[in-house]
C-alpha cells in the first residue's frame, strides 16, 4: 500500500512531482537536515531523521546496492551527481517509490563535504505504470505471447509463465539466466540467433527478430518467433536491459513443412499418375500441352493446334454440348472448378474416356477469365471395369434374389409338413398313451424341434449374410430368457446328470429394453453347446452389469462349463460358418456349425462382442456383452424390506450352488448360513433352535451320506413344539422320482435348479406374508395360460389337409368352433355369409392367396381380426401381411402357447380359465399356467405370521387334510406336492 493510499490528506496535495523532499547527508551518509516534505514522504518525524543513515531507508532489493555504489562514486569523485528511481521503506513495512537526484558539495580541495538530495514522490505514477504493465501482460496473454527480460551485462534473465509453459516448465524450474535459454536452444539455431541479436545490442538494428527451436521438457522441439528490443543502456551507451516476446509457431512450421511435402507429393503424383496437362491463355487464345496430354490421344505435341480449335478435333461430337455447358458454368463463375468425364477421339479412331478437371487461375478486374489450367486423366480401363462391375453386380443381385427365393420356398415347403408332424405329435401326446408310446412320440417331437432349429439357423444366417437381420427394442423381464433356457434344456440337463446354475448379480435390473427373442437365441446356443460338450460337472451362467449411464447399460453374460474344452487351433476357426471344432468324419458331436456364427452376429447387432477362452480338456468360457435400455419404473425393483431379517439356512454339497444362493439371499437382506452336508445342516439347526431358529431351510436333494429328503424327515420328526422351519427342496434331477420317494412326507415346496431369483423371491414373500399377493416384482416370462374360448367362432383358411387337422385339433380343444375354408376366395364368401370372431389366414393357397383375401375382407365395413398363420416366415412376408391389414402373425410350425396368446388378444370376451387350477397335467408333467408366481389353493387364511411363528409351521407340517398346497409353474421349476 502506497503512502498516497494511506494518507487522509491526499486529496488536498498537489501532484506527485510537486512534492519535493530536501535533505543533506554527510560523507558517512548520515542525514544532517531533512525538510518536512521528505519527512512526509517517508512517514517519519523530522527530528527522528537527523543522524539516521540514509541507506537504512532504502528498500532492500537490487536498488540498495545500486544506490550505495552511486554514493560511493560521489565520495571518490568519480561522479558529481546521479539520478535514480528507488523505493524507501516505511515504518509499517510497506514502501513508497521516489525519484532521487543527488549532487556533491566539495571544499576547495575537492573533499566531499556533504551530498544534497532532492527526493520526488513518484508513488502514484509507479502505481499507474504497474496497472499499465498488468494490462500489457494480459494483452500478451490473449495474444499467446510469452515475455522475457535479459540484463545483458550480468547475464541475468527473467521468463514469464507463458514463456515457461511453451517449453513445458514452471517458472520456478527455470534458472534466471540467459544460459537457460542457450541450453534449451537447438544447436543448429544458435548461430542464427546470435546474428540477429548482436546488431540490436550494438544499436545497428532497432530490434532482434529470429525463429529458432527450443527443446520441450518431454524432448520434442518447439519453434518460437522471438522479438527483442534494448530498452535501457548505461551512461556509456552499453546495453543494460533487453525486453522481448516469444510466440509459439510450431503449428505454423509444421503446416509449412506439410505444405512443402504436399507440393513435392503433388509433383510426384502428377508424374506417377500420368496426367496430361494443358494451359490455356483465354485472352490470347493460346494453348500449350505437355507430352502426356498428347500421348492420351495418340499425337505428338507439335501435331496439336495451339488454339481452341484443338477441341473440336479431339472431342466426341455427342459430348460437345455437355462439355460446353460445364466449361461456361466455370468460366462465368457459377462453379468452383470444371470437372467432367467425356470421350475423346484417338488419332487411330477409337474412343478414349478421360476425366477432365480445370480451373481458372487468373481473372482480370472485372472477373473475366484470363488463364485456365487443366488436367486430363485416361480412365478408359476404369470405364471398362465399371461396366464389368455393373454386369457382375446385376448377376450377383439376380443370384441373391434367386437364393432368397429358394430359401423362402424351401422354408415354406419344409415348414408345411413340419407343422403337421409337430402339431399332430403334440395332439397325440395330450391323449392317454402307454409309457413306451409316449417315450417314442416324445423323441419324434424332440427330433422335429431339432429339425426346426436347423432350419431357423439357416434362415437366420441367410438374413445376416444379406444384411437384413434387425433387432427389436421392447421392454421385457431379463429373467424371461433364463426361464426359456431352463425350460428348453431342463430335461437334457437332468438326463445327462449335469448341474445348471444361473447367477444374477444384485445390480442387474429386473427389466430392460432390448430384444428378448434374440437374447434368448444367443443364450440357448451357448448353453446348448455347453451341454453338448460336457459329459459331467456343471454349466454356470452369470449375468452382471459392467457399465451404465442414465439411458443404457451394458450387461455381460458368462457361460462356463466343465466340458472337453478346445485347442488353440480349434478356437481359431470356431466362429467360421458351417464349421465345427471337430470336423472329422467320425466326430462325436453333430450340428450345422452355424450357431456360434449367428450368435456372434446377433451380439454385434445388440451392441456387444462375443469371445471365448478355453484350454483343451479344461472346459470353456463364452463371454458376451449386450447394450440394453434402462427402465425407470417402480415395478422394476424388488420390495426387499419385506424380507429383511428372515433367517435362512442353505444346505447343499455343491459349492457353486451354495455360493450363488448365499450371495443372492444376502443381497436381499436375509440372514444366511450355509452347510455342505445334511449332518452339518442339522447341527446348525440344533444350535439355533433355542434362541433364533431358522425360518427357512433350502435343501439340496441328492447329497452324499444323507440326502435332503432324509434331512427333511428328520426335521419333521424332531420338530419342536412350534414346528420345523419352512423347507424348500431344491433339485436339478428327477422331480417325479423325488415326489414318489417323498411319499407321505409333506414337502413345502420343490424348486428346480437353476434357481431363478424372482421365483425364490415369490416363495419367500408368500412365506413371510401369508396370503398377501407377492409385492414388488413383476412376472417373468409370461407363458400363455390354458384357457377356453367356448362359443368363439374362428374361420380357418388353410389348403393343406393335415394342417387343417392340426389347427382344428388345437382350436376345438380350447372350445372354439372352427369353420374351414380351402382358399382365399372361399374364405371371402364364408365371411360375408356368416359371423366369425376371428380369421386365421394362410398365405400361399390356390384360387386366391391370403393377402388378396385379407385386402377384400378389410374392405368390408365389419371389423374382423385377421391373423396370418403361415410357413412363410421371412421379414418380407411379415411386412406384406401387415401392409395387407393383418393384425397378427403366427409362424408354422405353430407354437400352441403362441396360438393361445393370440386368441386371448383378439377373443378376450370368450377367454375363461380352465377350472380353478393354474394349469393342467400333460403326460405326468405340470403344464404351463399363468404367471411364474407361487400360488396356493384356497383354504382358511392362516393367522398373522412373523418369522419363527409356531402357528404357521404347524399349518404347513401338521395338517394333513386339508393342507396348504404350494405350487410353482413348470417354467418356474416347481411341482405340486
N, C-alpha and C positions, 0 to 999 in steps of 0.2 A: 504494500500500500504506500503510495507516494505522500510527500508532505502536503501537496495541494489537496489530496483527498481527505487528509486528516484535519486540516486547519479549518476552523469555523469562520475565519475572516477572509477566506479565499475570494469570495465574490467581490470584495472591495479593493483587491490588489490589482496593480497594473499587470500587463502581460509578463510572461516568464523572463524574456530578455531584458525587461526594465528593472528587474530585481538584481542588484549588483552587490555582492559582498566584498568587502575590502579587508585585507589583513596583511600584517608584516610578520616575517619569521626570520630568526637569526640563522647563523651558519649550521646550528645543530637541529634546525627545523622546529625549534620551539616557537610557539606563537607569542609575538610581542604585543600586537594590537589587533583587535578584531572589531568591526563595526556591527551595529545592530542587525543589519541585513544579513550578514554572514551567520550571526548567532541564530537568526530566524531560520535560515536555510538548514542548518544542522540541528536545530531544535535544542539548543543548549544556552544557558545564561552566558552573557558576555564575560562576566568575571570568572566563569568556570573554564573559559577557553584560554585565558592568558597562562602561559607556561606549558600548555599541552602540546605534545609533539604532533605535528600536522599529519605525519604518516599514520598515526593511530586512528585518524578519522576516515582513512581511505578504505573502501570495501575490499575485503581480502579476495582478490581474483587476479587475473593476469595484468590488470591495470596498476596494481600495487607496486610490483617490481618495476613496471614501466615508469611510474611517477618518481620512484626513488632514483632510477637511473637518470631521469631528466634533471632532478635536483642536484645530483652528483656532478652532472655535466656543467651546471651553473657554478657549483663550488670550484670545480677545476678550471673554469674559464673556457671550456670547450664551446659553450654557447652562452648567449646573454639573455635569451628568453625562450619560452616554449609555450605551446597551447595544446591542451589535451582534454578530451571528454572522459569523465570517470564517475564513479559512484562514491558517495560519502555515506558512512554508516550513521544510523540514527539510534538514539538511546533505546528505542523499543525493539530493536533487532531488524527493522526494515532498512531501506536505503533510499537515497534520492540522487538523481542524475544532475551533474553540474558540468559546466564548461570553464576550465581553469586557464587563465592567461597569466603567466609568471614572468617577472623581469628582475634582473640582478642589480643591486646597488653596491658600488665599489668605492674604495678610497682612491687617493691619487696614485697609490702603488698597485692598484688593481686587486686589492684584497677584498673579498666579499664581505660586506657589512651586513646586509640583510637582503631578503627577497620580498618584493611586493607582489601580491597576488590579487587579481580581480576574479571573482567567482560568480558566474552567471547561472541562475536556476533554469535548467532546461528539462525538468522532470516531465512537464506537460507535453512538450514536443516529443520526448522519447516514448511516452505512452502512446501518442498518436502514431509514431513510427512503428511501434510494436504491433498495433492494430493493423496498420497497413501491411506489415510483413506477414501477419497471420492471414489476411485476406489474399495476399500474394501466394502464400503457401497453399491455401485452399484452391486457388485457381490452378496452380501447378498440379495439385492432386487430381482435379477434374480432368485436366489435360493429359494425365498419365505421365507426368514428368517427375523424375527424381532430381533432387538438388544436391550439390556438393560445394564445399569450400576448401581452398588449399592455401595455407600460409607458406608461401614459396620459400622464404629464407630459412625457416627451421624444419620444413618438411611435414608440418602438422596438416592433417586433413580431417574433415568432418562430413559425414554422409547422413542424409535423412532416411527416414524409414522406407520411403518408396524406392530409393536407390538400392537400399539393402535388400528389399523384397525382390527386386529384379533378379538378383543373383542368389536368392534363396536363403538369406541370412537375416537374423535380427540385428538391429543397430549395435547392440551391446556386444555382439560376437565379432565385430569388425574393429581392428586396431585403428586408432585415429591417426593414420599415417598414409602418406602418398605411396608407401611401399605396399600397402594393402592392395591398392589399385594395380600396381605393377605386377604383383604376384598372381593376380587373377587374370591378367591380360594374356591373350593368345600370343605366343612368341612371334608369329608372323606379322602381328599388327603393331608391335612396339615401335618399330622404326617409323611407320606412317603416323602414329600418334605424336611422336616427338617432332616430326617435321611440321605438324600442324600447330603444336603448342609453342615451340621456340620463337617463331616470328611474332606471335602475340605477346610473349613475355618481353621481347626486345622492343616492342612498340612498333614493329613493322607491319603488323596486321591488327585490325580492330578486334577480331575475335578468332578463336580456335574452334574450327568445326571439323570433326572427323568421325568416321564409323570404324568400330572395332569390336572384337569379340571378348567377352569375359566368361570364365568358367563358372557355371552354376554349381551350387553346392552338391547337386546329385550327379555332376560330372558332364552334363551336356553344355554346349556353347550357346551363349546368349548374345545376340547382336544389339549394340547400343549406338545411338546417334548422340554424340557429345557436343555441347556448345558452351565454350568458356570465354569469360571476359575478365581482364585485370581491372579491379575496381579500386585498388589502393596501392600507392607506391610510397617509398620513403623520400626523405629530403634530397637524396641523390638521384631520384628517378628510378630506383630499382624496384621491381615488382614486389609488393608486400602481400597482397591478398588477391586470389583469383576465385571468382564465383562462376558456377555453371550449372547446366541442366543436362539430364540424360533421359533418353526416350528409348524404350524397348522397341526395336524394329525387326525382331526375329521373324514375325509373321510376314512382314513385307519382303525380307530377304528370302524366306522360303518360297513366297509366291513368285519372286523374280527368278529364283532358281528353277521352280516348276515351269514357269513360262518359257524359260530358255530350253529346258528339256523338251517341253511340248513343241517348241519350234523345230528342234532337232528331229523329234519323232515324226512331226508332220512332213518334214522334208524326206525322211527315210520312208515313211508310209506312202507318200506320193510316188516315190520311186518304186517301192515294192509292189504297190497296188496297180502299177502300170496304167495310171490315169492320164488321159490325154488332156492337155491344157490349151486354152485359146485366150487371146487378149484382143478385145475389140475397142478401138478408138471410135466412139459413136460420132463425134463431131466431124472427124475427117473420113469416117467410114473406111478405116484401115484395120485389117485382120492379120494377126500373127498366130502361128500354130507351132506346137512342138512336134517332134518326130512321132511320139506315141499317138497323138491325135490322128496323124496321117496314117499310121500303121493300122489303126482300128478299121479304117475304111479302105485299106489296101493301096494307098497312094504314097508318093514321096512328097515332102513338104513343098518343094518347088512346083509340083503339079497342081496345087490347090490355088484357086483365085484368092487375091489378097483383099477382097471386099466382101460385102454381104451377098454377093451373087453365089458364094460358095454353098449357101444353104439350100436354094432350090436344086442345086446339083446333087446334093447328098441326101436331103430329107425325103422320106417316103411320101408320095403325093397324098395318101389317105390321112397322114398325120399333120400336114402343113397347117391346116386351120386350127387344130388344137394347140400346136406349138406357138402359133402367132398369138392366140388368146393368152396363154401363160406368160409369154415374153412381154407383151404390152402391159399386162397387170403389174409386172415387176418394174418395168421401165417408168411407168406412171406413178409408182409409189404405193400401189394398193396391196402388194405383198412384200415381205421382207427379203425373199430370195426367189430365184427361178429354179423350179425343180420339176422334172418331167421324165417319164420313160417313153421312148418312141423308137421308130425304126429308121435306120439309115441304109442307103443302098451301097453295098461294097463295089469296088471297082470291077470285080468279076461278075457282078449282077445279083448276088444273093443278098438276103436280108441280114442286117446286124442290129440287134437290140442294144440300145445304150441308155444308161441312166445319166441324164444331164443335169448339172447344177451350175448356176451362175449368180452373180451378184454385181450390182452397180457399186463400184468402189470410189467413184468420184462424180460429183454433181456441181453445176455452176450456182451462182447466187439465186437464180430463180428455181432451183431444184431440178433442172433438166439434166439427164444423164450425159456424162462425158466419157466414161470408161467403164467397160464391163469385163470381168474376168470370170471364166468358167472352166468346168472340168467335165469330161466325158468318160464314163466307165463302161466297158464292154460287158453286158450282162446276158449275152446270148445263151451261154451254157446254163446260167441261173434260170432263165425263162424256160429252157427245155426241162430242167429239173423240176420247176414248179408245175409244169404241165403233167409230168410223170407222177409227181406227188399228188396232184388233184385226182388223177386217174386211180392211183393206189388208194387214196382215201375213200373215193367213191366205191371202190371194190371192197375195202375193209368195212365201210358202213353197211354195204349190202350184205356182206358175210355176217356182220354183227346182228343185223336185223334178222337174217335167216337163223342164226344161232338162238337169238332171243325167242323167235317164233317157235323154233324146235323145242327149246326148254319149256316154253309155255304149253305147247301141245303135249310134250312128254309128261309134264306135271299134271295136266288135266286128265290125260289118259290113264296115268298111274293112280291118281287120287280117286278117280271114279270107282274102280274095283276095290281100292283100299278102303273106301268109305263103307262099302258093303261088307268087306272082311271084318274090319274093326267093329262096325256097328252091329252086325249080326252076332259076332262073338260076344259083345257086351250084353246084348239082349239075352243070349243063351246063358251067360253067367248069372243073370238075375233070376234064373229058374232053379228048380230043385235038381241037383246033379249028384251023381256018385263022386266020391273023392277023386278017383282016378280020372273020371271025365273032366272034373273041374281043373285038375292039375294040368291035363293036356291042353285044355282050352285057354287056360291062363298063359301057357307057353306060346300058343298061337297068338294070343293077344299081345304078349310082350314082343314077339318077333315082328308083328305088324307095326307096332310102335317104333321098333328099331329101324324098320324099313322107311317109315315116315321121317324119322330123324335124318337118315342118309339123304333122302330126297330134299328135305329142307336145307341141309348143308350145301348141297349142290346149287340150289336156287339162291341161297344167301351169297355163296361165293360168286355166282354169276352177277348178282346185283352189285356186289362190292367191286368186282372187276370192271363193270360198266359205269361205276361212279353213281349209281342210283340208290344206294343204301342211305337211309335217313334215320335219325333217332328222334324219339318223342321227348317232350318236356311236360310231364304231368306230375301232379303231387301223388306220392304213394308212400306207404309204410315200408321202411327199409327192411323190416323182418319178412316182408312178402316174398322176396326171392329166396330167403333162407327156408321159409316154410315150404315153398315149392320144391326146393332141392331136397329137403328132408323127406317129403312125400315121394319124390321121384326115385330116390336111391335107398330109402329105408329098408326095403325087402332085400336088396342086393347086399347092403352092408351087413344085415343080420345073417344072410346066407353064408357070407364069407367069414363071419366071426370077427369083423373089424370093429373098431370104435371110431365114431364120427363126432367131433367136437365143434361147437360154434362158440367163439369167444368174441363178444361185442364190447368194446371198451366203453367206459362210462360216459365219455364225451361225445359219443355218436348219437345224433338226434334220432327221434323215433320216425320222423317223416322228412322227406326231401323232395326236390323237384328233379326229375330225370326220366329215364326210360326203363321202367321195371322189367319189361319183356327182354330187352337186350342185355340188361344186367344179369337177369336170371339165366339167359343163354350162355353168357361167359362163365358164370359160376358153375353151371351144370357141366359145361365142357371140361373145366379144370377138375371138379370133383369126380366126374366120370372117369377121367384119365387116371386120377389118383387111385380110385378104387380098382380100375383095370390092372394097374401095375403094382398093386400092394397085395401081397399074399397074407401077411399077418401084421398086427400092430394097429396103427391109428392114422386117421386123417384129421388135421386140425385147421379149421378156418378161423382166421382172426380179422376183425374189422376195426379200424381206428381212423381218427381224424388226424391228418398231417398238416393241414393248412386251412385257414378260414378267413373270410372277411365279412363285411356286412351283408353281402348278397349271395356269396358262393362259398363252398368248402370243398376240399379235396379229401376223398376217402381212399384209404389203402386197404386192399384185401390181400391176405397172405394165406395160401393153401399149402400146408406142409404134410408130406406123407412119409411113411417108413418103408417105401417100396424099393424097387430094384435100382433106381437111380439111372443116371446116364453118363456116358463118357463125353470128353470134350468134342470128339468127332460127331457124336450124335447131337449134342447141343448146337453145333454149328449149322445143321440142316433141319433143325426142329420146326421152324416156322415156314418152311417151304411147302407150297400147296401140293397135295396128293403124295406127301412124303411122311413116312413113319420113322421112329427111331430105329426100329428093327425092320428092315426091308427084305430080309431073306425069305426064300420060298417056304421055309419051314417055320416062319415066325409064329410065336405063340399067340400074340395079341392082334386082333383084327382092327378094322376101321378104314375110313376113306382117306385119312390124312389131311382132312380139311378143317377139323375142329379148332386146332390152335391157330391156323392162319386166319380163320374167320374171327376168332376171339381177339387176336391182335388187331385186326382192322376195326372191330367194334369198339374196343377200348380206345383206339385212336379217335374214332368219331365222338366218343364221350369225353374227350379232352384229356386222356391219360396215356399211360405207357404200360406195356406188359413185358415182364422179364422173368428169367428163371435162373436158379442156381442149383447145382446138383453135383454129386460125386458118385461114381459107379459103385453100386451096392449100398449107397448111403442115403437113399431117398431123394426127394426133390422138394423144392420150394418155389412155387409160382407166385409172383407178386405183381399186382396191377393196381393202378390208380384210376379214379374217375372224378370228374368235376360235376358237382350237383348243386342245385339251387337250395338256398336256405329257406325254411318255412317258419314264419313268425305267427304262431297260433297257440292259444292256451291249451288246446287239446293235444299238443305235441310234446308234452312233458309229463313225467310220472309224478303223482302226488305222493312223494316219498315220506312226508311227515306222518302219514297214516300207518307206516310200517316201523317207524323209528323205535328202537329198543326191543324189537322182537328177538328172542333168544333162540339161536339155531345151531344145530349140530349136523355136520356133513360127514357121512361115513362112506368111504369109497377107497378101494385099494389102488385105484388108478390115480397117480399123482397129478396128471394134467387135469382130470375131471375135478379133483378136489380144489386145485388152484383156481380154475375158472369159476366154480361156484362160490368159493370164498371171496374172490375179488368182486364178483357181481353183488353178492349179498352185503358185503361191507360198504360198497359204493352206495347201496340203498339205505345205509344207516343201521343195519341189523348187527347184533352181537353174534359173532360166528366163532365156533370151534370146529376143528376137524379131527378125524380119526382115520387111520389107514386100515383098520380091521374092525370086525364086529365086536371082538373081545375088548379092544381099546375103546370103542364107542360105548359099550355097556359100562365100562369103568368111568367114563366121563359123565354118563347119566347118573350113575350111583353116587358119584362125588358131589353132584349139584342138586340132588333131588330134595334135600332138606332145606336148602337156602333159596337158590334161584333156579328152579328146574327149567329145563329146555321147553320151549313152546312147540318147536317143530324139529323133526329129525328127517333128513334126506338120506335115504338108504339105497346104496347100490345093491342090485340083486345078487349077481354072481361074484362072490368073494371067496378066497381060499379059507379052509377050515370051517368057518361059519358064514352061511350066506345071509343076505339081507332079509330074506323071508324067515329064516330061523331066528334072526335077531328080533324081527317084529313079533314072533310068537313069544319069545322070552319077555319082551316089553309088556305084552298084554298079560302074560301070566304073573309077572312081578309088579303089575301096575299098582301104584299106591292108591289111597282112598280117592284122591282127586282124578285118577285115571292117568294113563300114559300120555306122553306128548303126541301131537298130531304127526303121523308118519306119512311121508311121501316116498313111494318106492320108485326109484329111478333105474331104468334098464335100457340097454341097447339091443337086447336079444329076446326073442320068444315071449311076446306078451301073452299069447294064448296059453303057452305052457305055464307061465307064471300064474295066470288066473286059475288054471287047473290045479297046480300044486298048492295054491293058497287054500283051496278047499273052503272050509267054513271060517277061515281067518278073515276077519272084516278089515281089509286094507282100506285106508282112507282114499288115496289117490295113486294111480300108476302113471308116471310121467316118463315119456320116451326120450332117450338121447338121440340126437343132440338137443340139449335144453335150450329153448328159445326164451329170452328174458321175459317178454310180455306174458307168456303162458304161466311161468312160475310166479310172476308178479300177481296175476289174477288169482292164482290159488292162494297166495298169502293174504291178499286183500279179503277174499271170502273167509278165510280162517280168522282174520283179525276182526272183521266187521259183520260176520254172520250173513244174514240175507240181504244186506245192503249191496246194491249193484257196485261192481268194481268201478273205482273212480280214477280219472287222470290218465288213462291210457286208451288210445283208440284201437279198434280191432286191427289185427294184422291182415294177412291175406284173406280176402273175402271170397270164400268159395260159395257157389250157388246153393241156396237152401233147397232141400227137397220139398217141393210144393205141388199142389194140384190146381188144375185150371178147369174144373168141372164147368161145363156149359160153354166154354170158349170154342169158337168155330174158326179153323185155320184152313186156308186154301194152300195146298202143297202143289207147286208147279215143278214137275220132275219127269224127264222122259225115260230114265233108267229104271227098270222094274225092281231090281234089287235095292236101289237107293230109295225107291218109293216104299218098299217094305221096311227098310231100316228106319227111315224118318217117321213113318206111320207108327211103327212099334214104339219108338220113344214118346211120341206125342200122345198116343192113346193111353200109354202107361201113366201119363200125367193127367188124364181125364179130358183131353182135348178131342173134339170132334173134327175129323180130318176129311177133307174133300180133295181128290187128286185130279190135277189137270196134266195132260201129257205134253203140252207145248203152250207157248205164249198165247196163240190165238184162242185155244180152248179156255185158257185162264181168263182172258178178257170177257168171253161170253159168260162164263160162270159167275164172275164178279159182278157183271151187270144184271144177271138174273137173280142172284141170291144175296144173302147178307153174311159177310165174313168180318171177323175181328182183326185178322192179320193175314198176310200173304208171305209164304216162304218161296222164293223165286230162284230157280236155276238160271244160268246164263245161256249156255250152249244147248239149243234144242232145235228140232226141225220145225218147219212151217213158219214159226215166229220165235225169235230169241227172247231172252228175258229182259234185255234192255229196251227193245221196242215195246214189249208188253207193258213194262213199267211206265214208259212215257205215255202210252194210251190210257192206262189206269189213272195216272196222276192228272190227266186232263179232265177226269170226271169230277164233278163238284163234291162228291163224298170223299172225305179224308180216310184213307186206308193205309195203315203202315205196311210197307213192303220191305222185307229183309232178304238180301242176297244169301243164297245157300249154294255155294258153287265150288268146283275144283279149280277154277281159275283164280289164283291167289297172288298174282303179281300186283305191284303197286298201281300199274296202269289199269288193271281190272277194278281195283277198289275205286280209283278215281272215276272211271266210267260209270260205275254203279252210283256213286254219289251224284255225278252230273245228271244221270237219268232220273234221280229223285228218290232213290232208295235210302232208307233211314238206318240201315244196319248191315253188317257183313258177317257171315259165318263161313269159315273155310272148311272144305271137306278134306279129310275125314272129320265129321262134326264131333266136337267135344260135348258130351251131354251137359256138363255144367255150364258151358258157354250157351248152349241152347236154352237152358232153364233161365239163365240171366237175361237173355234176350226176350223170352216170354214174360218174365217179371217186369221188364221195362215197358213193353208195349201192351201187355194184358194185365195191368195192375188190379183192375176190379175183379178179375177172375182168380187171382192168386190167393190161395189159402194154404196154411201149413198142413202138412200131412200128420194128423194126430197131434198129441201134446208132446211127443218125444222130439228131441232135436234132430234126430236122424233115423235111418233105417238100416238094419243089418243086411249086408250082402255077402254071401259066402263065408259067414263066420267072422267078418270084419265090420267095424263100425263105419257106416257111410258118412261122407262129409255132410255136415249140417250146420248151417248158420255161421255166426262169427266164431272165431277161435277163442272162445272165452270159457271159463269154468262155469258150469250151470248145475243147479241142484233141483231134484224133483221136489214138488210142493209137499210140505208137511208142516205141522205146527211150528211156528217160529221159535227158536231156542231162546233161552233167557239172555239178557245182556252179558257180554263176554269181555274179558280182558285177558292178557297173556297169563297162562297158568290157571285159568278158571277151571275148577273141577267139574262144573255142570256140563260145559261143552265137551270136555273129554269123555264124560260118561255118555253123552249123546252119541258120540262117534263110535265108542268101543263097546258099549254095554246094551244098547237097544237093538236086538237082532231084527225084529219086525214090528212096525215099520222102522227102518234105519235110514240115516241120511245117505243118499246115494250121490256120489260125486262123479261127474263125467267130464272128460275132455274130448273135444272133437278129434277125429283121427288125425287131422292135419296138425293138431297141437300135440299129438303123441299120447293122448290119454285113452283109457279104456274104462267102460262101466264095469264095476266090480261089486 
